[in-house]
Amino acid sequence: MYYNNDNIEYARMRLANTYVEYHNKLVHIDDIVVGEGGNLYASTSKGETLIKLKELDISSPTLGYVNDNNYSYYITRKPIRRDWRQGIRPQNLVLFFGGQEHQPTHELIKKLVQPINDKYKTFKESLSKVKRGGGSCAFSREFCVKDDGSMWYKERYSVGYVDKDGKPKLHDKYLWLEEALKDATK
């Protein structure tokens, strides 16, 4: 799309100051520069690293729950019209926590490597963590367990609970999530 230096300004407009995926990591693109042979490169980490644009995955990264200290936060993309940038940034994301919407910080955006790489604690590990330290802990991109024993889906719905045997149970009205919960608790 924009791999030659004829359209560096277009590439800069679309990618500068956004986060994109690169080898299953999230990188912040500071600027677009012309490198060897007229190829365009993404400059990251204040110019310390140069990445060929062809190597970036500029599709929207996988979003979902991120764990940070004793809490889990659900991050999703905002439906913004005329959003011409390729990557993600705080302005085009929304964070759900405690039933309210917030704008995520750069520090939380960097933790989106958890849903990108699907790196979560198991359900049992998450339950143990919240029993010890309180708060909440995600065990998949879509589910988290809270210290009151409730189980949440995408931070919008309390869809279930942890029974006395420590097993996840869905409320009757959310049985349609049974397969997704089964996959999340494997």
C-alpha positions as CSV (number, residue, x, y, z in Angstrom):
1,M,0.0,0.0,0.0
2,Y,2.7,2.5,1.0
3,Y,6.0,0.8,0.5
4,N,7.9,3.4,-1.6
5,N,9.1,6.9,-0.7
6,D,6.7,8.5,-3.1
7,N,4.1,8.4,-0.4
8,I,6.0,8.8,2.8
9,E,3.6,11.5,4.0
10,Y,0.6,9.2,3.5
11,A,2.3,6.4,5.4
12,R,3.3,8.9,8.2
13,M,-0.3,10.2,8.4
14,R,-1.7,6.6,8.7
15,L,0.9,5.1,11.1
16,A,2.8,7.7,13.1
17,N,2.0,7.7,16.8
18,T,0.0,4.4,16.7
19,Y,0.6,0.9,17.9
20,V,0.7,-2.0,15.5
21,E,1.7,-5.7,15.7
22,Y,5.2,-6.9,14.8
23,H,6.0,-10.5,15.3
24,N,3.3,-11.0,17.9
25,K,4.3,-7.9,19.9
26,L,2.8,-4.5,20.0
27,V,5.2,-1.7,18.9
28,H,4.7,2.0,19.0
29,I,5.4,3.7,15.6
30,D,7.1,7.1,16.3
31,D,7.6,8.0,12.7
32,I,8.1,6.8,9.1
33,V,11.5,7.3,7.5
34,V,13.1,6.5,4.2
35,G,15.9,4.0,4.5
36,E,18.2,1.9,2.2
37,G,17.1,1.7,-1.4
38,G,14.2,4.1,-0.8
39,N,12.3,1.6,1.3
40,L,10.0,3.0,4.0
41,Y,10.7,2.0,7.6
42,A,8.8,2.4,10.8
43,S,10.9,4.2,13.5
44,T,10.1,2.9,17.0
45,S,11.4,3.5,20.5
46,K,12.5,7.0,19.7
47,G,14.4,6.0,16.5
48,E,16.4,3.1,18.1
49,T,14.7,0.4,15.9
50,L,13.8,0.5,12.3
51,I,11.3,-2.0,10.9
52,K,10.4,-2.4,7.2
53,L,6.8,-1.5,6.7
54,K,6.2,-4.8,4.8
55,E,7.0,-6.6,8.1
56,L,4.3,-4.9,10.1
57,D,0.8,-6.4,10.7
58,I,-1.3,-3.3,10.2
59,S,-4.6,-5.1,10.7
60,S,-6.3,-4.3,14.0
61,P,-4.6,-6.3,16.8
62,T,-6.6,-8.8,18.9
63,L,-8.1,-6.9,21.8
64,G,-9.7,-8.1,25.0
65,Y,-8.9,-8.4,28.7
66,V,-5.5,-7.3,30.0
67,N,-4.3,-8.1,33.6
68,D,-2.5,-5.3,35.4
69,N,-1.5,-5.9,39.0
70,N,-4.7,-7.0,40.8
71,Y,-7.2,-5.9,38.2
72,S,-8.3,-6.9,34.8
73,Y,-9.4,-4.3,32.2
74,Y,-11.4,-5.0,29.0
75,I,-10.1,-3.0,26.0
76,T,-11.9,-2.7,22.7
77,R,-11.9,-0.5,19.7
78,K,-14.2,2.5,19.6
79,P,-16.5,2.7,16.6
80,I,-15.2,6.0,15.2
81,R,-16.2,7.3,11.8
82,R,-13.5,8.8,9.6
83,D,-10.7,7.2,11.6
84,W,-8.1,7.0,8.9
85,R,-5.2,5.7,11.0
86,Q,-4.2,2.1,10.6
87,G,-2.9,1.4,14.1
88,I,-4.5,1.7,17.5
89,R,-4.0,4.5,20.0
90,P,-5.7,5.7,23.2
91,Q,-8.1,7.9,21.2
92,N,-9.6,5.0,19.3
93,L,-9.8,2.5,22.2
94,V,-12.2,2.3,25.1
95,L,-11.4,0.5,28.4
96,F,-14.2,-1.0,30.5
97,F,-13.7,-1.3,34.2
98,G,-16.3,-1.3,37.0
99,G,-19.1,-1.0,34.5
100,Q,-17.8,2.4,33.2
101,E,-15.9,3.5,30.1
102,H,-12.4,5.0,30.3
103,Q,-9.6,5.9,27.9
104,P,-6.7,3.4,28.3
105,T,-3.2,4.6,29.1
106,H,-0.2,3.9,27.0
107,E,1.0,1.5,29.7
108,L,-2.2,-0.6,29.5
109,I,-2.1,-0.6,25.7
110,K,1.3,-2.1,25.8
111,K,-0.2,-5.0,27.8
112,L,-2.4,-5.9,24.9
113,V,0.3,-8.5,24.1
114,Q,-1.7,-10.7,26.5
115,P,-4.7,-11.1,24.1
116,I,-2.5,-11.0,21.0
117,N,-0.5,-14.0,22.3
118,D,-3.4,-15.4,24.3
119,K,-1.2,-15.5,27.4
120,Y,-3.5,-15.8,30.5
121,K,-3.5,-17.6,33.8
122,T,-5.8,-20.7,33.9
123,F,-9.2,-20.3,35.5
124,K,-7.9,-22.0,38.7
125,E,-4.8,-19.8,38.8
126,S,-7.0,-16.7,38.3
127,L,-9.4,-17.8,41.0
128,S,-6.6,-18.4,43.4
129,K,-5.1,-15.0,42.6
130,V,-8.3,-13.1,43.4
131,K,-8.9,-15.1,46.6
132,R,-5.4,-14.1,47.8
133,G,-5.1,-10.6,46.6
134,G,-8.6,-9.4,45.7
135,G,-9.6,-7.5,42.6
136,S,-10.1,-9.4,39.4
137,C,-8.1,-11.6,37.0
138,A,-8.8,-12.5,33.4
139,F,-8.4,-16.1,32.3
140,S,-9.1,-15.4,28.6
141,R,-9.7,-12.5,26.2
142,E,-13.4,-12.5,27.1
143,F,-13.8,-13.7,30.7
144,C,-12.5,-12.7,34.1
145,V,-13.3,-13.7,37.6
146,K,-13.7,-11.2,40.5
147,D,-13.0,-11.5,44.2
148,D,-16.7,-11.6,45.0
149,G,-16.9,-14.9,43.1
150,S,-18.7,-13.3,40.1
151,M,-17.6,-14.1,36.5
152,W,-17.7,-11.4,33.9
153,Y,-17.9,-11.5,30.1
154,K,-16.3,-8.5,28.3
155,E,-16.6,-6.5,31.5
156,R,-20.2,-5.7,30.6
157,Y,-22.1,-8.6,32.0
158,S,-21.9,-10.6,35.2
159,V,-22.6,-13.9,33.4
160,G,-21.9,-16.4,36.2
161,Y,-20.3,-17.3,39.4
162,V,-17.9,-19.7,41.0
163,D,-19.7,-22.5,42.8
164,K,-18.7,-23.9,46.2
165,D,-16.4,-26.5,44.5
166,G,-14.5,-23.7,42.7
167,K,-16.1,-24.4,39.3
168,P,-17.4,-21.7,36.9
169,K,-21.1,-21.7,36.4
170,L,-23.2,-19.6,34.1
171,H,-26.5,-17.9,35.0
172,D,-29.4,-19.5,33.1
173,K,-29.8,-16.4,30.9
174,Y,-26.2,-16.7,29.7
175,L,-26.1,-20.4,28.8
176,W,-25.4,-19.3,25.2
177,L,-21.8,-18.6,26.4
178,E,-21.3,-22.3,27.5
179,E,-19.0,-23.2,24.6
180,A,-16.9,-20.0,24.9
181,L,-16.5,-20.6,28.6
182,K,-15.5,-24.2,28.1
183,D,-12.8,-23.1,25.6
184,A,-11.6,-20.5,28.1
185,T,-11.3,-22.9,31.0
186,K,-9.5,-25.8,29.2
